[in-house]
Structure formats: structure tokens, C-alpha cells
């Protein structure tokens, strides 16, 4: 294969990959609008004061990322009307797919740059052991927070270490450790992946505040119960932190302590939520988390069951005639399967029945038979096999060899997508 042919083949493959994945992502974007509306409505109404149930709602977004190949989009009339128009646009205008992917890459690069910058800033901070815990001490008046996923680092401002007593510092550390213990850092990372891949839905970026707010409320409740302190005392600790940090810097924007980044601009909202604290049963909280995980896994498995596979065997068959200028005959129906069969190397044709069929349909010129292969999604990618049928054979069952591309590296790569 010439270098130019390899280059063109590679470009074609990349274009197809872009179309194939963006078609799925755009369907996920459309679904994410519905899920967001459902989650936001419930957390503001029925589950407003159900801290753990409200937090569990956000797990509904995970299955959305697996929903791009659901058969409903291609086989149901309503699904076709609501979702297929994007498919046709993406197939015709390839540049749209690359524009969408550029948005994904730019959004991801922006988030990576911000987190990388924060990581480097923390790495340059003084390390100190407090209450048998290694923390990073910030000279500037920032709120205590935790960064990292696999190797979490707790950041504490020096002013709080100076002004707080041992018990208060223990409570703050307990809060940050609770974030780690409950997996919130991983949840934040998964949420970032979601809003990067589905960046066309601005509600996901707007909803980041509410998502973190719900995780923070869970962390507050768990910390209060584990520290065995009263909600009133915990709220006082929060207000004290605000006053200390505000006094330390005129640029302090009234952020609530423990928040990490700019999540709370109204301290009274968080204090109000803390005031609603009631002791809870740990077994009930664990049950809610377990049920949420099981429901999420069940949803993903169910979506896989009602979706197309990575590649799907194609049992369709059609024949057409070509006279050098025009297609003189084209047909696809179950009758062809009664006259034609095939294996890995040969096509077998019932000569008498097939030629009679061609004459009835006024087929002229060269006759081609197309059969088998696979497809990625209906009308989107795949490969089929073909052979040329010659008139005039005297065999009752005409045996025709064909090129089976099953071992071709390009076909294998296409199947892996």
C-alpha cells in the first residue's frame, strides 16, 4: 500500500471515529437535559430535606454516558423523530464532529491546567504533622480543603492553626478526612469527566455548584455525628472560620470554610442547612449508598442490554445490476436468502432460481451480490462482502469465491471502536 493510500485511509478512519463517537455523545447530551431537570426538581421539592437521598440522586448521571447506542433511537418512531436528525447532520457535515471534539479537548485542557496549577501550588507549601495527619500549610487565608484523588492532600491555612484550639482543629481535619472517606474527590472527578464529554449542556457546568453543595451537606452531617458535637457548635465553628479568614484578608469573599474553591458565596445558606441537622442511623445511610450504587450498576447493565453491541452481525442481502452507466436493478428481500447462501470463503447460488428472478426484474449488465459483514450502528459504519455473478454457468449451485476481510487490520480496528 502506497504512503498516500495509507494516509487517506487513516484520515478516513479518524473521520469515521469522530462521527461515530460524537453521534453517541450528542444523544447523551440530549438525555442529560432530561435527567438534570428530574434531579434538580426532586432535590428542590420532595428530597429537599433528605440529605443522603438528595446526594444519591446525582448518581443518575453515570448511566447517561452509556446511553448513546440505545436501540430506541433507531428502531422506535418517536426515538427516530427526536434523536436521528443529529445523526444525519453529523454524517453529512464531518466538520461538526471535529468542532464538538475540539470543545471537549479545550474544556478538558482548561480543567487540567487549573488543577495542575493548584497541585503545583500545594506542592510548594510547608508540610506539617497535625493530629498525626500530614497537612500542607498555606500562608494565604484560604479555606481548608482537600485535593487529589489517589493521593489526597489536606490544605490548612496557617492562621487557623494559630487561632483554633485542638478540638476545633480535630473537627476540621475530620471534615476533610470524611470527604476522602466518602469518595467525594472521586465523585468530583467523575463529574468533571461528565461535563467535559457533554459540554454542550451548560446545565452540567451550572449544576456543579449544586452537586458540590449536596456533597458538602452530607459531609457536614457525617462530621457532626462522628465528632459528637452539636450542630450549633459546628455552625459556630463555621462562622468563626469566616470571621478569622475575613479579618486576615480584605479580599476574602465570605467563602464558607471546608468548601474548597468558590462553592459558597452565601454563608447563611450553609448555616441554615446545618441547623436542620438531626442524628441519623449509620446503617440507613450506608443502605442508601449501597442501593444507589446497585441501581446505577443495574441501569448501566440494562442500557447495555437494550443497546447495539460494539459491532453487530449483518444478515441483510441485496443484489443489483449495473450496465456501465446506470443501476438497472436493485432489490433486497427475504427471497434472496432462499436462493443464496455463503460461508467464510464461498457464496452458493441456486442458478436456475436466481436467473429466473433476475429476468423477472429486468436486470441487465453486471450482477453483483452484497451480503453479510457487520455494522456499528444502523446507517453508521460497517462493512459488507460482495461478489460478481456471471451468467451462463451450467452448474445447478454456482460456487463463487469472495474476499473475506475478517483478518484485515482495518476491519479489526473498526470492530474495536
Secondary structure as UniProt FT lines:
FT   HELIX           3..44
FT   TURN            45..49
FT   HELIX           51..56
FT   HELIX           57..61
FT   HELIX           63..69
FT   HELIX           72..75
FT   HELIX           77..92
FT   HELIX           94..123
FT   STRAND          126..130
FT   TURN            131..132
FT   STRAND          133..138
FT   STRAND          145..147
FT   STRAND          153..157
FT   HELIX           158..163
FT   HELIX           166..181
FT   TURN            182..183
FT   HELIX           184..197
FT   TURN            198..200
FT   HELIX           202..206
FT   HELIX           208..227
FT   HELIX           231..248
FT   TURN            250..251
FT   TURN            257..258
FT   HELIX           267..275
FT   HELIX           282..305
FT   STRAND          312..313
FT   STRAND          317..322
FT   STRAND          327..331
FT   HELIX           334..339
FT   STRAND          340..342
FT   STRAND          346..350
FT   HELIX           351..360
FT   TURN            361..362
FT   STRAND          366..377
FT   TURN            378..379
FT   STRAND          380..389
FT   TURN            391..392
FT   STRAND          397..401
FT   TURN            406..407
FT   HELIX           409..416
//
